[in-house]
Amino acid sequence: MYALYIANKNYSSWSLRPWVLLKTLGIAFDERFVPFLQGSSYEEFRKFSPTGLVPCLVDRGLTVWDSLAITEFVAEEHPQVWPADQVARAWARSATAEMHSGFSALRNICGMNIGVRVRMHEISAGLQTNIDRLDELWNEGLSRFGGPFLAGEHFTAVDAFFCPVAFRVQTYGLQLSDSSKAYCERLLALPAMKEWYEAGLAETIRDEPHDEEIALAGTLTEDLRAV
């Protein structure tokens, strides 16, 4: 069975990607939770991850790191990770790679912090460009492949890679088109996403650098996390 190392559910967007993919597709794995430490988690994470980062997957003595590499590794034994149709699969891989390497303003300004609600100070030009591209990309997939997911009828890796964005939209109240809002709500309503969300709210461990990002982005209006 796969062993998947992840960090705090409230903060770790990279951990969420393979976790929600495996959960939603019913692929068995053993969750290994290792929280962020005050200061640096590098040495602790290096015990299981060569980069000192999460997520990291271990399978029969083989270590696979990085969320995209984990996705491709799992897909070798579970082809449902990607769409069956070649055209949809090519589009899904492209969109997944774009999310994996792009949207830097969205990542840097709107860090994942699922248990709070934030009123943004402003939407910078760079962030608005990312939001516009996100809207364009989601609408392209939904219209081209018929929904309800980005590459067609079934949840696949491309949806998993945008699940952290759905939490960001919820946290920061980002404005999207009606069709993108509906897709975002669809992701948030997934049983696996609800499970992750409830676990994130229940966490009492805080990571100061992640929480300090809130003050830079906007005003905290609600904190739903357990005390």
HURANOR-V585106 format. One record per run of one state. SS is the DSSP state (h for helix, s for strand, l for the rest). FROM is the first residue (numbers start at 1). TO is the last residue. Records with the same first field share a line. If there is no record, write none. Layout:
SS->FROM-TO  FROM-TO
This chain:
l->1-1  7-12  26-28  34-41  46-55  60-61  66-66  78-78  82-85  102-103  110-115  121-124  146-148  150-151  153-156  173-177  189-190  203-207  224-227
s->2-6  29-33  56-59  62-65  116-120  149-149  152-152  218-223
h->13-25  42-45  67-77  79-81  86-101  104-109  125-145  157-172  178-188  191-202  208-217
